[in-house]
Amino acid sequence: MDVSNALIHQGHRLLQLGVGLFLFTSFEGFAISYLAVPLLGRSAHSLSALLGVILISLGLLWPRIRLGATAARVAFWFLIYSGLAITAAFIIAAIWGAGKSTMPLAGAPAGTPFQELVIMIVAYSSAPTGIIAFALILWGLRLGESPSGGLLGTQHDLDPPRRQETIT
């Protein structure tokens, strides 16, 4: 699969994941009051909705980024991991009723050392992967010459890429 088709495929997967997060957010909203720390549950609810918007936006943009196959794959997977990891950390903390060491402003009580460690590892692992993903995405959005000969970002280049069909 060439890079252009891979970017189209990855963009479509980001769209699907974003819509899936909206569905998750819809159902998670019903469970907020039953969680050990409802405030963290509401934060996870808002965070997953925001992540859904981000993934849908980047899914629409994804076919236009200018990255090689490896860099695009790293940006794609690191973006997904970082978003889902921080959301998972909030959900775990809300369910366990823990997370004071990592999320002190959320009003969560201190959990067992194991619970606090798990929440901390999951939450903190999202930062470097997110930074790398967004740095690669920013680099992929740089201006330059498009394959059609004009500058990227001009009106001519705004047309979506066409999938190349092969007849067998």
C-alpha positions as CSV (number, residue, x, y, z in Angstrom):
1,M,0.0,0.0,0.0
2,D,1.5,3.4,-1.0
3,V,1.7,6.3,1.5
4,S,-1.3,8.1,0.0
5,N,-3.6,5.2,0.4
6,A,-2.2,4.4,3.9
7,L,-3.0,8.0,5.0
8,I,-6.6,7.7,3.6
9,H,-7.0,4.5,5.5
10,Q,-5.6,5.9,8.7
11,G,-7.8,9.0,8.4
12,H,-10.8,6.8,8.0
13,R,-9.9,4.8,11.1
14,L,-9.5,8.1,13.1
15,L,-13.0,9.1,12.0
16,Q,-14.4,5.7,13.1
17,L,-12.6,5.9,16.4
18,G,-13.9,9.5,17.0
19,V,-17.5,8.5,16.3
20,G,-17.0,5.4,18.5
21,L,-15.9,7.7,21.3
22,F,-19.1,9.8,20.9
23,L,-21.0,6.5,21.3
24,F,-18.9,5.6,24.4
25,T,-19.5,9.1,25.8
26,S,-23.2,8.8,25.4
27,F,-23.4,5.6,27.4
28,E,-20.7,6.6,29.9
29,G,-22.9,9.7,30.8
30,F,-25.5,7.3,32.3
31,A,-22.9,5.8,34.6
32,I,-21.4,9.0,36.1
33,S,-23.5,9.0,39.2
34,Y,-22.7,5.4,40.0
35,L,-18.9,5.8,39.9
36,A,-16.8,6.0,43.1
37,V,-15.8,9.6,42.2
38,P,-18.5,11.1,40.0
39,L,-16.4,14.2,39.4
40,L,-13.7,12.1,37.7
41,G,-16.4,10.3,35.8
42,R,-17.7,13.6,34.5
43,S,-14.1,14.6,33.6
44,A,-13.7,11.3,31.7
45,H,-17.0,12.0,29.9
46,S,-15.9,15.5,28.8
47,L,-12.4,14.2,27.9
48,S,-13.7,11.4,25.7
49,A,-16.1,13.8,23.9
50,L,-13.2,16.2,23.3
51,L,-11.0,13.3,22.1
52,G,-13.8,12.3,19.7
53,V,-13.8,15.8,18.2
54,I,-10.0,15.9,17.9
55,L,-9.9,12.5,16.2
56,I,-12.7,13.4,13.8
57,S,-10.9,16.6,12.9
58,L,-7.6,15.0,12.5
59,G,-9.2,12.1,10.5
60,L,-10.5,14.6,8.0
61,L,-7.1,16.3,7.9
62,W,-5.0,13.1,7.9
63,P,-4.8,12.5,4.1
64,R,-3.3,15.9,3.6
65,I,-0.3,15.5,6.0
66,R,3.1,15.1,4.4
67,L,4.8,12.3,6.2
68,G,6.6,9.1,5.2
69,A,5.0,5.8,5.9
70,T,6.9,5.2,9.1
71,A,6.4,8.7,10.5
72,A,2.7,8.6,9.6
73,R,2.3,5.2,11.3
74,V,4.1,6.4,14.5
75,A,2.0,9.6,14.6
76,F,-1.2,7.6,14.1
77,W,-0.6,5.0,16.8
78,F,0.9,7.5,19.3
79,L,-2.1,9.8,18.8
80,I,-4.5,7.0,19.5
81,Y,-2.5,5.7,22.4
82,S,-2.1,9.1,24.1
83,G,-5.8,9.9,23.8
84,L,-7.0,6.6,25.0
85,A,-4.4,6.3,27.8
86,I,-5.3,9.6,29.5
87,T,-9.0,8.8,29.1
88,A,-8.5,5.3,30.6
89,A,-6.6,6.8,33.5
90,F,-9.5,9.1,34.4
91,I,-12.0,6.2,34.0
92,I,-9.9,3.9,36.2
93,A,-9.6,6.6,38.8
94,A,-13.3,7.2,38.7
95,I,-14.1,3.5,39.1
96,W,-11.6,2.8,41.8
97,G,-12.2,6.0,43.7
98,A,-8.5,6.7,43.7
99,G,-6.0,9.0,41.9
100,K,-5.2,11.7,44.5
101,S,-1.5,11.6,43.7
102,T,-2.1,12.1,39.9
103,M,-5.3,14.1,39.9
104,P,-5.3,16.1,43.2
105,L,-7.7,18.8,42.0
106,A,-10.4,16.2,41.1
107,G,-11.2,15.6,44.7
108,A,-10.3,11.9,44.4
109,P,-9.3,10.1,47.6
110,A,-6.0,8.4,47.8
111,G,-6.2,4.8,46.7
112,T,-3.9,1.9,47.5
113,P,-0.3,2.3,46.5
114,F,-0.9,-0.2,43.6
115,Q,-4.0,1.8,42.4
116,E,-2.1,5.1,42.5
117,L,0.8,3.6,40.6
118,V,-1.4,2.1,37.9
119,I,-3.2,5.4,37.4
120,M,0.1,7.3,37.4
121,I,1.7,5.0,34.8
122,V,-1.3,5.1,32.5
123,A,-1.7,8.9,32.8
124,Y,1.9,9.8,32.5
125,S,2.6,7.5,29.6
126,S,0.1,9.5,27.5
127,A,2.2,12.7,27.6
128,P,5.4,11.7,25.6
129,T,3.4,9.8,23.0
130,G,1.0,12.7,22.6
131,I,3.8,15.2,22.2
132,I,5.5,13.1,19.6
133,A,2.3,12.5,17.7
134,F,1.4,16.2,17.6
135,A,4.9,17.2,16.7
136,L,4.9,14.8,13.8
137,I,1.4,16.0,12.7
138,L,2.6,19.6,12.9
139,W,5.6,18.7,10.8
140,G,3.4,16.9,8.3
141,L,1.3,20.1,7.9
142,R,4.3,22.2,6.7
143,L,3.9,24.0,3.4
144,G,5.8,22.8,0.4
145,E,5.4,21.7,-3.1
146,S,2.5,19.4,-3.8
147,P,2.7,16.6,-6.4
148,S,0.6,18.8,-8.7
149,G,3.3,21.4,-8.8
150,G,1.7,24.2,-6.7
151,L,2.1,25.1,-3.1
152,L,0.4,22.8,-0.5
153,G,-2.4,24.6,1.2
154,T,-3.5,26.6,-1.9
155,Q,-7.1,26.3,-3.3
156,H,-5.9,23.8,-6.0
157,D,-4.5,21.5,-3.3
158,L,-7.7,21.6,-1.1
159,D,-9.4,18.9,-3.2
160,P,-9.4,15.6,-1.4
161,P,-6.9,13.0,-2.7
162,R,-8.4,10.5,-5.2
163,R,-8.1,6.8,-4.5
164,Q,-6.4,5.0,-7.3
165,E,-8.5,2.1,-8.4
166,T,-7.0,-0.9,-10.1
167,I,-9.1,-3.0,-12.5
168,T,-8.4,-6.7,-12.3
